[in-house]
């Protein structure tokens, strides 16, 4: 996960044995804007939309691990904690460079198996 792209990995069904890439979410960012205030508001709105898009794929998650670059993971963990349906979801994070889908699957499998 970074500010512009998230790869969501999980089980396709509750009884699945392997992790799969179940979705990708994108945040194009506010683009160019000559008004700094309007740009900041748009950026906040787009990040909230990005978080909501990711969360739609986590509805039954008991545990979520976030990895990526920057501080967006911390913001997303705070978002999950403030969202009633995720209040009791366990969250952890780590910092890593961007990974291919295959490397991410290996990483998540190693983390949870």
NUSE-398237 format. One record per residue (C-alpha): residue in one letter; x negated, y, z. Coordinates in steps of 0.001 Angstrom, whole numbers, padded with zeros to 6 digits, always signed. Example, Ala and Ser with C-alpha at 12.3 -4.5 7.8 and 13.67 -1.06 7.14 Angstrom:
! NUSE-398237
A-012300-004500+007800/S-013670-001060+007140/
END
This chain:
! NUSE-398237
X+000000+000000+000000/X-001159+003472-000832/X+000604+006788-001392/X+001706+005812-004892/X+002081+002037-005076/X+003117-000828-002813/X+003107-004531-003527/X+005582-006443-001381/X+004607-010028-000598/X+006859-012460+001202/X+008887-015605+000960/X+011436-015651-001861/X+013739-017777+000287/X+013681-018407+004057/X+012593-022024+003563/X+009864-021292+000998/X+006400-022645+001746/X+004298-020105-000185/X+004022-016359-000267/X+004931-014692-003563/X+004848-011147-004881/X+008507-010266-004517/X+008422-006627-005636/X+006435-003525-006491/X+007429-000029-005383/X+006135+003204-006881/X+005991+006820-005789/X+005067+009116-008655/X+004463+012056-006309/X+005738+015616-006611/X+003757+016520-009723/X+002774+020097-010369/X+004734+022858-008668/X+003790+026511-008304/X+005748+026885-005061/X+003860+025194-002205/X+006894+025000+000086/X+009079+023393-002570/X+006270+020975-003416/X+005915+019936+000259/X+009660+019352+000615/X+009729+017336-002590/X+006764+015251-001438/X+008508+014448+001875/X+011691+013507+000016/X+009807+011269-002408/X+007922+009505+000406/X+011221+008818+002216/X+012668+007414-001024/X+009501+005288-001475/X+009805+003931+002080/X+013494+003116+001585/X+012682+001262-001644/X+010071-000841+000156/X+012388-001477+003110/X+015092-002955+000857/X+012759-005942+000382/X+012124-006373+004123/X+015693-006772+005388/X+015174-010082+007217/X+011492-009670+008036/X+010458-010615+011551/X+006876-009470+011031/X+005314-006994+008610/X+001610-006546+007935/X+000531-003445+006026/X-002813-003131+004350/X-004269-000528+002057/X-006134+002735+001898/X-005363+005961+003705/X-002818+006718+006411/X+000406+005930+004570/X+000629+002596+006444/X+000865+004463+009768/X+003627+006654+008363/X+005515+003577+007141/X+005152+001833+010516/X+006606+004959+012159/X+009446+004906+009589/X+010208+001255+010404/X+010190+002007+014139/X+012702+004820+013617/X+015012+002671+011457/X+017489+000722+013640/X+017392-002514+011615/X+013578-002691+011960/X+013182-001590+015593/X+012271-005130+016704/X+010191-006079+013659/X+006572-006708+014631/X+004176-004556+012597/X+000424-004739+012169/X-001943-002962+009833/X-005404-003165+008378/X-007466-001076+006020/X-008614-002504+002729/X-009444-001551-000812/X-006794-002019-003463/X-006430-005698-004376/X-005058-007579-007342/X-001810-009461-006737/X-003755-012735-006561/X-006233-011415-003968/X-003371-009928-001950/X-001593-013297-001905/X-004808-014947-000662/X-005218-012265+002003/X-001622-012576+003279/X-001716-016374+003217/X-004903-016331+005281/X-003403-013855+007717/X-000163-015773+008358/X-001142-019433+007901/
END
